[in-house]
C-alpha cells in the first residue's frame, strides 16, 4: 500500500472521530462512501494500526494479468478490418473515433 492510502485511512478515522459524517469524509477524500464505511467498520473491529497493517498485506497479493485469447484478438481485428472500410474503400472515421458528446 502506498503512503497516500495509509494517510487517507488515518485521516478518515480522525475525521470520523471528530464527528464528520461518512459522506462528508468520502467527499473530502475523493473516495466512495462505501469505501469509507468499510474502513470505519474494520477500524472499529480491528483497531487502526491492525487495519492499516492488514491493508498493507492485502495490497501485496499478486494478481494475474488480464489477457485476451489470441483467437478472440484475431476475430476482433477481422471484424474491425471489415467494418473500417466503406463502399469506396476508405476507412470510416466514425468507426475509430469515440463519441464524447454528452446528452
Beta strands, then each sheet from edge to edge (+ up, - down):
end
